[in-house]
């Protein structure tokens, strides 16, 4: 079962992807995490993508699509593979069309799309209080999901830090892009009958419960 999660930065996609991994055995794929990994390793893709990420702009489609498709192929080749959760990709209609075409050529498809919907003013507060663990990228929020010990990941004990793109200016730029461009994907997937809208402004466990119920109805 291949799932796409759509939501603005701060909507809880990473947290909910972890919940779906535990519940359904699906492999999360965050395009942002993959890009940061390439940037940290200094790969050719990372060097090309770095200026876009630092400005808070969308990375060009040709850089992202190849990386995502490689991830999908590698994941599908693993024994017992049950599907993936795409987080942060696609971000626009051309990417969605390319993804559909490439999956169809491989005899696969996107089975369900979850839209986590959160008001913009709440997203701004969430992003300014977001912390990420250095070891595995677990996400916390000072207001909605704080760690048990300040500055320390509950899962692996690693240090928590704030990402360089979580400054007020970059937050506003990324939210502008989402509400101007990425939301157009909702109509695209709604026409395919794959879209489920979830109120992401509620407590984490309530959002998880509704997501699992929606996905269970589609299996």
Buried (B, 14 or more C-beta within 10 A) or exposed (E): BBBBBBBBBBBBBBBBBBBBBEEBEBBBBBBBBBBBBBBEEEEEBBEBBBEBBEEBEBBEBEBBBEBBBEBBEEBBEEEEEEBBBBBBBBBBBEBBEBBBEBBEEEEBEBBBBBBBBBEEEBBBBBBBBBBBBEEEBBBBBBEBBBBEEEEBBBEEEBEBEBBEBBBEEBBBBBBEBBEEEBEEBBEBBBEEEBBBBBEBBEEBEEBBBBBBEBBEEEE
